[in-house]
Amino acid sequence: YQFNLGQVYFNPSLQVEHLHVANQCTPGHVVCDVFAGVGGFSVLLAKRGCTVYANDINPHAFSALKLNAIANKVPHRLRAYGLDGKLFLEKMHTEGVLYDTVVMNLPGLSLQFFDPMVSARFERKKPRVFLYSFSFQDRAGDVVQEIIDKFGPERISDLTVRRVKTFSVENLFCLSLIHISEPTRQA
């Protein structure tokens, strides 16, 4: 990977997590990486035969993402965008992109961007979402409860939580779930 560490964020210790997500996808999968950075998830997924729609609002990360796709010989499988996360999700919906997997690796803010994705209607697919969030100590339940409170337990399927990494007093957790269904309409 090529980038200027003074201009972008990259944590090489997340390589195991990149591999974990890549192992959940198969060639031909369509992946939406909302906060792609320099391409840690995106480039690896494209190398594994996925079609990747990758986004980062940081212009330095966006440039590095495109360069890393070229350096890894996958620019034909990776479409890069430099948009705000909400605008990117709206664009994917407007363009009719139906993806199998969504990666939302912006731990401090991922939950704020979750609503636009959930409100978009997926006619044929319910993607698996890998949403990353910080929680103090071992309180992953707080993040899970926030999602349940926001959407209701009946709308969430196949939710799992894993601790990915510990940073001082905070832990990085990955919540993996199947797309939240639309609310049931009252007759």
C-alpha angles and dihedrals in degrees: 000000000000122000145120107256089206090064104037140034119245128161113193090192088073091069090104089055091049088054092046092056093042089054089057091059130069131206108284095033115135111226130193113202105189097185102027100161109184092342108272092150099020101053093045091049091048090050087054091056102265124136105236131199102195127186139184129163093206104096092211092052090045091054092046090048091056092045092049091051089054094043090052092046096242107109089119090061099040125067111191126208131185100206139124108271094248093049090047092053091047090050092051090051093046091049090050095240108170109199132189097206136030122197116198106179104166098107099189094049111018093107090057090059095045096086098065091051093048094047092053111095119235109198097188109013139050104196127214108246124211104197119180123207140165122236129180114251110329098332100124085136088072091062092045090049091050090056092046091048091049099048108015125250094260091064098054123082134185097004118179130171127206132179106234103178141348120230113186104291095349130077125207110225131188117214111199118193144151115255113285112252125237114268116267110258118232115232 
